[in-house]
Amino acid sequence: MSWIEQNGSLVREFKTPDFMTAYRLVSAVVNPAESLKHHPDISFGWGYVRIALTTHDAGGVTALDHQLARAMDEAVKSFDL
């Protein structure tokens, strides 16, 4: 699944084989978020990671959200999901 716009956010969900893979995937997207000083909403657990990007002060999805989505995709491309 790729990024979709949903309720004013850019959202991507990942299926993972276990909790540790979900944790490692979340860890992999921290540096891109910090680099851009743009912080996503992330939820994860056994078998899944859900990331939502939005620019709150702009009231929705902006170019910065798309830029971070591309950077996150690059950060997790080594995961075999």
MOPAC internal coordinates of N, CA, C and O (Angstrom, degrees):
PM7 1SCF
backbone

  N    0.0000 0     0.00 0     0.00 0    0    0    0
  C    1.4584 1     0.00 0     0.00 0    1    0    0
  C    1.5277 1   108.79 1     0.00 0    2    1    0
  O    1.2310 1   120.71 1   -37.48 1    3    2    1
  N    1.2878 1   116.26 1   142.52 1    3    2    1
  C    1.4496 1   120.01 1   177.43 1    5    3    2
  C    1.5340 1   109.33 1  -106.49 1    6    5    3
  O    1.2310 1   120.86 1     6.52 1    7    6    5
  N    1.3070 1   115.96 1  -173.48 1    7    6    5
  C    1.4622 1   121.33 1  -179.36 1    9    7    6
  C    1.5275 1   110.34 1   -69.98 1   10    9    7
  O    1.2310 1   121.29 1   -41.46 1   11   10    9
  N    1.3410 1   115.14 1   138.54 1   11   10    9
  C    1.4661 1   120.64 1   175.46 1   13   11   10
  C    1.5294 1   108.42 1  -130.74 1   14   13   11
  O    1.2310 1   120.77 1   -29.24 1   15   14   13
  N    1.3106 1   116.13 1   150.76 1   15   14   13
  C    1.4589 1   119.92 1   173.74 1   17   15   14
  C    1.5214 1   107.66 1   -86.49 1   18   17   15
  O    1.2310 1   121.55 1   -50.16 1   19   18   17
  N    1.3376 1   114.63 1   129.84 1   19   18   17
  C    1.4492 1   120.51 1  -175.46 1   21   19   18
  C    1.5241 1   108.84 1  -150.61 1   22   21   19
  O    1.2310 1   120.04 1   -60.84 1   23   22   21
  N    1.3017 1   117.52 1   119.16 1   23   22   21
  C    1.4685 1   122.63 1   176.72 1   25   23   22
  C    1.5283 1   113.05 1    52.08 1   26   25   23
  O    1.2310 1   120.17 1  -134.52 1   27   26   25
  N    1.3176 1   117.29 1    45.48 1   27   26   25
  C    1.4542 1   121.26 1   176.82 1   29   27   26
  C    1.5176 1   115.19 1    76.76 1   30   29   27
  O    1.2310 1   120.43 1  -165.54 1   31   30   29
  N    1.3312 1   116.78 1    14.46 1   31   30   29
  C    1.4644 1   121.64 1   178.61 1   33   31   30
  C    1.5207 1   109.82 1  -132.49 1   34   33   31
  O    1.2310 1   121.25 1   -21.52 1   35   34   33
  N    1.3029 1   115.21 1   158.48 1   35   34   33
  C    1.4547 1   122.61 1   170.88 1   37   35   34
  C    1.5252 1   105.40 1   -98.33 1   38   37   35
  O    1.2310 1   120.02 1   -59.18 1   39   38   37
  N    1.3248 1   117.56 1   120.82 1   39   38   37
  C    1.4672 1   122.15 1  -169.03 1   41   39   38
  C    1.5250 1   110.81 1  -124.28 1   42   41   39
  O    1.2310 1   121.66 1   -39.98 1   43   42   41
  N    1.3240 1   114.43 1   140.02 1   43   42   41
  C    1.4704 1   120.35 1   171.39 1   45   43   42
  C    1.5220 1   108.11 1  -139.08 1   46   45   43
  O    1.2310 1   121.28 1   -42.36 1   47   46   45
  N    1.3112 1   115.16 1   137.64 1   47   46   45
  C    1.4556 1   121.57 1   177.01 1   49   47   46
  C    1.5251 1   109.00 1  -119.33 1   50   49   47
  O    1.2310 1   121.48 1   -43.47 1   51   50   49
  N    1.3091 1   114.78 1   136.53 1   51   50   49
  C    1.4586 1   122.25 1   178.73 1   53   51   50
  C    1.5198 1   108.84 1  -115.94 1   54   53   51
  O    1.2310 1   120.57 1   -41.77 1   55   54   53
  N    1.3071 1   116.52 1   138.23 1   55   54   53
  C    1.4683 1   122.24 1   170.27 1   57   55   54
  C    1.5177 1   106.51 1   -96.56 1   58   57   55
  O    1.2310 1   120.33 1   -48.29 1   59   58   57
  N    1.3205 1   116.98 1   131.71 1   59   58   57
  C    1.4580 1   121.05 1  -179.90 1   61   59   58
  C    1.5260 1   109.02 1  -123.78 1   62   61   59
  O    1.2310 1   120.30 1   -23.49 1   63   62   61
  N    1.3281 1   117.03 1   156.51 1   63   62   61
  C    1.4656 1   119.07 1  -177.16 1   65   63   62
  C    1.5219 1   113.99 1   -76.63 1   66   65   63
  O    1.2310 1   120.36 1   165.10 1   67   66   65
  N    1.3442 1   116.91 1   -14.90 1   67   66   65
  C    1.4658 1   119.19 1  -177.54 1   69   67   66
  C    1.5302 1   109.88 1  -166.75 1   70   69   67
  O    1.2310 1   120.80 1    -2.69 1   71   70   69
  N    1.3052 1   116.08 1   177.31 1   71   70   69
  C    1.4606 1   121.81 1  -177.15 1   73   71   70
  C    1.5228 1   112.14 1   -67.58 1   74   73   71
  O    1.2310 1   119.80 1   137.80 1   75   74   73
  N    1.3224 1   117.98 1   -42.20 1   75   74   73
  C    1.4666 1   120.37 1  -177.38 1   77   75   74
  C    1.5217 1   112.09 1   -64.98 1   78   77   75
  O    1.2310 1   120.03 1   144.50 1   79   78   77
  N    1.3232 1   117.55 1   -35.50 1   79   78   77
  C    1.4626 1   119.54 1   175.74 1   81   79   78
  C    1.5205 1   110.04 1   -66.07 1   82   81   79
  O    1.2310 1   120.02 1   138.73 1   83   82   81
  N    1.3132 1   117.57 1   -41.27 1   83   82   81
  C    1.4675 1   121.09 1   176.27 1   85   83   82
  C    1.5260 1   109.97 1   -59.35 1   86   85   83
  O    1.2310 1   120.41 1   134.84 1   87   86   85
  N    1.3091 1   116.82 1   -45.16 1   87   86   85
  C    1.4680 1   121.61 1   178.99 1   89   87   86
  C    1.5284 1   110.97 1   -61.26 1   90   89   87
  O    1.2310 1   120.18 1   134.48 1   91   90   89
  N    1.3137 1   117.25 1   -45.52 1   91   90   89
  C    1.4694 1   120.74 1   179.88 1   93   91   90
  C    1.5274 1   111.41 1   -64.59 1   94   93   91
  O    1.2310 1   120.28 1   142.91 1   95   94   93
  N    1.3243 1   117.07 1   -37.09 1   95   94   93
  C    1.4484 1   120.39 1   177.51 1   97   95   94
  C    1.5311 1   110.19 1   -63.93 1   98   97   95
  O    1.2310 1   120.19 1   134.94 1   99   98   97
  N    1.3141 1   117.24 1   -45.06 1   99   98   97
  C    1.4713 1   120.89 1   176.69 1  101   99   98
  C    1.5221 1   109.79 1   -59.51 1  102  101   99
  O    1.2310 1   120.23 1   135.45 1  103  102  101
  N    1.3173 1   117.16 1   -44.55 1  103  102  101
  C    1.4651 1   120.83 1   179.39 1  105  103  102
  C    1.5273 1   111.51 1   -60.29 1  106  105  103
  O    1.2310 1   120.42 1   145.82 1  107  106  105
  N    1.3245 1   116.81 1   -34.18 1  107  106  105
  C    1.4652 1   120.74 1  -178.21 1  109  107  106
  C    1.5242 1   112.97 1   -69.41 1  110  109  107
  O    1.2310 1   119.91 1   154.85 1  111  110  109
  N    1.3216 1   117.78 1   -25.15 1  111  110  109
  C    1.4708 1   119.55 1  -177.80 1  113  111  110
  C    1.5279 1   113.27 1   -93.61 1  114  113  111
  O    1.2310 1   120.26 1   176.80 1  115  114  113
  N    1.3173 1   117.11 1    -3.20 1  115  114  113
  C    1.4656 1   120.56 1  -179.42 1  117  115  114
  C    1.5336 1   111.41 1   -66.65 1  118  117  115
  O    1.2310 1   119.82 1   133.27 1  119  118  117
  N    1.3205 1   117.94 1   -46.73 1  119  118  117
  C    1.4646 1   120.20 1  -177.13 1  121  119  118
  C    1.5283 1   113.06 1   -62.46 1  122  121  119
  O    1.2310 1   118.90 1   134.99 1  123  122  121
  N    1.3331 1   119.70 1   -45.01 1  123  122  121
  C    1.4601 1   117.89 1   176.26 1  125  123  122
  C    1.5354 1   112.77 1   -59.66 1  126  125  123
  O    1.2310 1   120.39 1   140.35 1  127  126  125
  N    1.3140 1   116.85 1   -39.65 1  127  126  125
  C    1.4658 1   120.21 1   179.18 1  129  127  126
  C    1.5282 1   110.63 1   -64.25 1  130  129  127
  O    1.2310 1   120.45 1   135.11 1  131  130  129
  N    1.3141 1   116.75 1   -44.89 1  131  130  129
  C    1.4601 1   120.56 1   178.67 1  133  131  130
  C    1.5194 1   111.29 1   -64.63 1  134  133  131
  O    1.2310 1   120.27 1   139.60 1  135  134  133
  N    1.3150 1   117.08 1   -40.40 1  135  134  133
  C    1.4659 1   120.98 1  -179.60 1  137  135  134
  C    1.5234 1   111.85 1   -60.15 1  138  137  135
  O    1.2310 1   121.05 1   141.82 1  139  138  137
  N    1.3311 1   115.59 1   -38.18 1  139  138  137
  C    1.4609 1   120.13 1  -179.70 1  141  139  138
  C    1.5370 1   112.43 1   -91.52 1  142  141  139
  O    1.2310 1   120.85 1   177.23 1  143  142  141
  N    1.3214 1   115.97 1    -2.77 1  143  142  141
  C    1.4743 1   121.31 1  -176.61 1  145  143  142
  C    1.5370 1   110.50 1    51.70 1  146  145  143
  O    1.2310 1   122.08 1  -135.09 1  147  146  145
  N    1.3141 1   113.63 1    44.91 1  147  146  145
  C    1.4655 1   121.71 1  -179.14 1  149  147  146
  C    1.5206 1   106.66 1  -138.13 1  150  149  147
  O    1.2310 1   120.25 1   -64.73 1  151  150  149
  N    1.3063 1   117.14 1   115.27 1  151  150  149
  C    1.4621 1   120.80 1  -167.09 1  153  151  150
  C    1.5187 1   111.98 1  -111.02 1  154  153  151
  O    1.2310 1   120.78 1   -56.25 1  155  154  153
  N    1.3280 1   116.12 1   123.75 1  155  154  153
  C    1.4621 1   121.44 1  -177.61 1  157  155  154
  C    1.5270 1   111.86 1   -81.51 1  158  157  155
  O    1.2310 1   122.02 1   -15.27 1  159  158  157
  N    1.3192 1   113.74 1   164.73 1  159  158  157
  C    1.4604 1   120.56 1   165.91 1  161  159  158
  C    1.5191 1   105.71 1   -90.65 1  162  161  159
  O    1.2310 1   120.57 1   -53.83 1  163  162  161
  N    1.3189 1   116.51 1   126.17 1  163  162  161
  C    1.4596 1   121.34 1  -177.40 1  165  163  162
  C    1.5202 1   108.93 1  -128.38 1  166  165  163
  O    1.2310 1   121.28 1   -46.24 1  167  166  165
  N    1.3226 1   115.15 1   133.76 1  167  166  165
  C    1.4627 1   120.04 1   169.46 1  169  167  166
  C    1.5277 1   106.56 1  -127.85 1  170  169  167
  O    1.2310 1   121.09 1   -36.40 1  171  170  169
  N    1.3209 1   115.52 1   143.60 1  171  170  169
  C    1.4569 1   118.95 1   178.83 1  173  171  170
  C    1.5116 1   109.89 1  -154.13 1  174  173  171
  O    1.2310 1   122.17 1   -19.38 1  175  174  173
  N    1.3029 1   113.45 1   160.62 1  175  174  173
  C    1.4571 1   121.45 1   178.28 1  177  175  174
  C    1.5129 1   108.22 1  -168.04 1  178  177  175
  O    1.2310 1   120.78 1    17.24 1  179  178  177
  N    1.3062 1   116.11 1  -162.76 1  179  178  177
  C    1.4551 1   119.56 1  -179.13 1  181  179  178
  C    1.5219 1   108.26 1   -63.88 1  182  181  179
  O    1.2310 1   120.73 1   -64.87 1  183  182  181
  N    1.3286 1   116.22 1   115.13 1  183  182  181
  C    1.4497 1   121.36 1   172.85 1  185  183  182
  C    1.5195 1   117.15 1    89.39 1  186  185  183
  O    1.2310 1   119.65 1  -176.70 1  187  186  185
  N    1.3272 1   118.27 1     3.30 1  187  186  185
  C    1.4617 1   117.26 1  -179.27 1  189  187  186
  C    1.5266 1   112.81 1  -156.50 1  190  189  187
  O    1.2310 1   121.87 1   -25.41 1  191  190  189
  N    1.3282 1   114.03 1   154.59 1  191  190  189
  C    1.4634 1   123.39 1   168.22 1  193  191  190
  C    1.5164 1   105.95 1  -137.91 1  194  193  191
  O    1.2310 1   120.46 1   -46.84 1  195  194  193
  N    1.3258 1   116.72 1   133.16 1  195  194  193
  C    1.4653 1   121.90 1   176.27 1  197  195  194
  C    1.5206 1   107.76 1  -124.15 1  198  197  195
  O    1.2310 1   120.95 1   -55.29 1  199  198  197
  N    1.3273 1   115.79 1   124.71 1  199  198  197
  C    1.4582 1   121.67 1  -179.49 1  201  199  198
  C    1.5266 1   108.23 1  -118.93 1  202  201  199
  O    1.2310 1   120.73 1   -47.87 1  203  202  201
  N    1.3292 1   116.21 1   132.13 1  203  202  201
  C    1.4606 1   121.62 1   176.61 1  205  203  202
  C    1.5197 1   108.65 1  -125.42 1  206  205  203
  O    1.2310 1   121.13 1   -51.25 1  207  206  205
  N    1.3280 1   115.44 1   128.75 1  207  206  205
  C    1.4541 1   122.14 1   179.86 1  209  207  206
  C    1.5236 1   109.26 1  -115.20 1  210  209  207
  O    1.2310 1   120.47 1   -46.79 1  211  210  209
  N    1.3145 1   116.71 1   133.21 1  211  210  209
  C    1.4481 1   121.97 1   173.87 1  213  211  210
  C    1.5215 1   108.10 1  -156.09 1  214  213  211
  O    1.2310 1   120.86 1   -26.65 1  215  214  213
  N    1.3059 1   115.96 1   153.35 1  215  214  213
  C    1.4560 1   120.67 1   175.34 1  217  215  214
  C    1.5204 1   106.43 1  -104.11 1  218  217  215
  O    1.2310 1   121.00 1   -82.57 1  219  218  217
  N    1.3220 1   115.69 1    97.43 1  219  218  217
  C    1.4624 1   121.45 1  -171.64 1  221  219  218
  C    1.5199 1   112.59 1   -56.68 1  222  221  219
  O    1.2310 1   119.99 1   136.12 1  223  222  221
  N    1.3284 1   117.62 1   -43.88 1  223  222  221
  C    1.4657 1   118.76 1  -176.74 1  225  223  222
  C    1.5261 1   112.69 1   -72.19 1  226  225  223
  O    1.2310 1   120.01 1   166.07 1  227  226  225
  N    1.3327 1   117.58 1   -13.93 1  227  226  225
  C    1.4665 1   120.95 1   175.18 1  229  227  226
  C    1.5293 1   110.71 1   -97.92 1  230  229  227
  O    1.2310 1   120.56 1   170.48 1  231  230  229
  N    1.3134 1   116.54 1    -9.52 1  231  230  229
  C    1.4562 1   120.67 1   177.95 1  233  231  230
  C    1.5136 1   115.47 1    77.84 1  234  233  231
  O    1.2310 1   120.07 1  -155.85 1  235  234  233
  N    1.3158 1   117.46 1    24.15 1  235  234  233
  C    1.4628 1   119.64 1   177.69 1  237  235  234
  C    1.5118 1   112.80 1   162.84 1  238  237  235
  O    1.2310 1   121.21 1    23.56 1  239  238  237
  N    1.3100 1   115.29 1  -156.44 1  239  238  237
  C    1.4547 1   122.81 1  -175.19 1  241  239  238
  C    1.5346 1   109.60 1   -81.60 1  242  241  239
  O    1.2310 1   121.04 1   -46.44 1  243  242  241
  N    1.3323 1   115.62 1   133.56 1  243  242  241
  C    1.4576 1   121.80 1   178.78 1  245  243  242
  C    1.5280 1   109.60 1  -127.98 1  246  245  243
  O    1.2310 1   121.33 1    -0.54 1  247  246  245
  N    1.3239 1   115.07 1   179.46 1  247  246  245
  C    1.4731 1   120.56 1   177.53 1  249  247  246
  C    1.5222 1   110.84 1   -60.12 1  250  249  247
  O    1.2310 1   119.83 1   147.23 1  251  250  249
  N    1.3296 1   117.94 1   -32.77 1  251  250  249
  C    1.4648 1   121.24 1   178.64 1  253  251  250
  C    1.5275 1   110.99 1   -62.87 1  254  253  251
  O    1.2310 1   120.32 1   141.44 1  255  254  253
  N    1.3212 1   116.99 1   -38.56 1  255  254  253
  C    1.4716 1   120.27 1   177.74 1  257  255  254
  C    1.5289 1   110.46 1   -64.26 1  258  257  255
  O    1.2310 1   120.55 1   137.97 1  259  258  257
  N    1.3208 1   116.55 1   -42.03 1  259  258  257
  C    1.4657 1   120.10 1   178.31 1  261  259  258
  C    1.5259 1   111.30 1   -66.42 1  262  261  259
  O    1.2310 1   120.56 1   142.37 1  263  262  261
  N    1.3268 1   116.54 1   -37.63 1  263  262  261
  C    1.4669 1   120.84 1   177.49 1  265  263  262
  C    1.5288 1   110.29 1   -63.35 1  266  265  263
  O    1.2310 1   120.35 1   135.38 1  267  266  265
  N    1.3286 1   116.94 1   -44.62 1  267  266  265
  C    1.4647 1   120.31 1   178.89 1  269  267  266
  C    1.5282 1   110.74 1   -66.67 1  270  269  267
  O    1.2310 1   119.93 1   141.27 1  271  270  269
  N    1.3128 1   117.75 1   -38.73 1  271  270  269
  C    1.4720 1   120.42 1   177.68 1  273  271  270
  C    1.5310 1   110.40 1   -58.51 1  274  273  271
  O    1.2310 1   120.32 1   135.38 1  275  274  273
  N    1.3286 1   116.99 1   -44.62 1  275  274  273
  C    1.4767 1   120.04 1   178.64 1  277  275  274
  C    1.5315 1   110.76 1   -63.38 1  278  277  275
  O    1.2310 1   120.52 1   137.87 1  279  278  277
  N    1.3265 1   116.60 1   -42.13 1  279  278  277
  C    1.4701 1   120.36 1   179.25 1  281  279  278
  C    1.5308 1   111.09 1   -64.58 1  282  281  279
  O    1.2310 1   120.36 1   141.11 1  283  282  281
  N    1.3191 1   116.91 1   -38.89 1  283  282  281
  C    1.4675 1   120.44 1   177.91 1  285  283  282
  C    1.5172 1   110.91 1   -67.60 1  286  285  283
  O    1.2310 1   120.30 1   139.44 1  287  286  285
  N    1.3195 1   117.04 1   -40.56 1  287  286  285
  C    1.4730 1   119.91 1   176.86 1  289  287  286
  C    1.5234 1   110.43 1   -58.23 1  290  289  287
  O    1.2310 1   120.84 1   137.75 1  291  290  289
  N    1.3106 1   115.99 1   -42.25 1  291  290  289
  C    1.4686 1   120.50 1   178.48 1  293  291  290
  C    1.5311 1   110.63 1   -63.67 1  294  293  291
  O    1.2310 1   120.65 1   139.23 1  295  294  293
  N    1.3259 1   116.36 1   -40.77 1  295  294  293
  C    1.4733 1   121.14 1  -177.45 1  297  295  294
  C    1.5210 1   113.11 1   -66.60 1  298  297  295
  O    1.2310 1   120.23 1   152.40 1  299  298  297
  N    1.3244 1   117.16 1   -27.60 1  299  298  297
  C    1.4713 1   119.22 1  -176.10 1  301  299  298
  C    1.5285 1   113.35 1  -108.28 1  302  301  299
  O    1.2310 1   120.08 1  -173.71 1  303  302  301
  N    1.3256 1   117.45 1     6.29 1  303  302  301
  C    1.4645 1   118.63 1  -176.28 1  305  303  302
  C    1.5247 1   113.43 1   -64.93 1  306  305  303
  O    1.2310 1   119.95 1   159.30 1  307  306  305
  N    1.3214 1   117.70 1   -20.70 1  307  306  305
  C    1.4673 1   119.64 1   178.37 1  309  307  306
  C    1.5344 1   112.52 1   -77.21 1  310  309  307
  O    1.2310 1   120.14 1   166.70 1  311  310  309
  N    1.3313 1   117.34 1   -13.30 1  311  310  309
  C    1.4584 1   120.47 1   177.22 1  313  311  310
  C    1.5241 1   108.01 1   -75.22 1  314  313  311
  O    1.2310 1   120.33 1   -44.81 1  315  314  313
  N    1.2899 1   116.97 1   135.19 1  315  314  313
  C    1.4648 1   121.57 1  -178.38 1  317  315  314
  C    1.5376 1   108.85 1   -91.71 1  318  317  315
  O    1.2310 1   121.57 1  -102.31 1  319  318  317
  N    1.3342 1   114.60 1    77.69 1  319  318  317
  C    1.4816 1   119.24 1  -176.74 1  321  319  318
  C    1.5035 1   110.94 1  -117.25 1  322  321  319
  O    1.2310 1   120.10 1   180.00 1  323  322  321

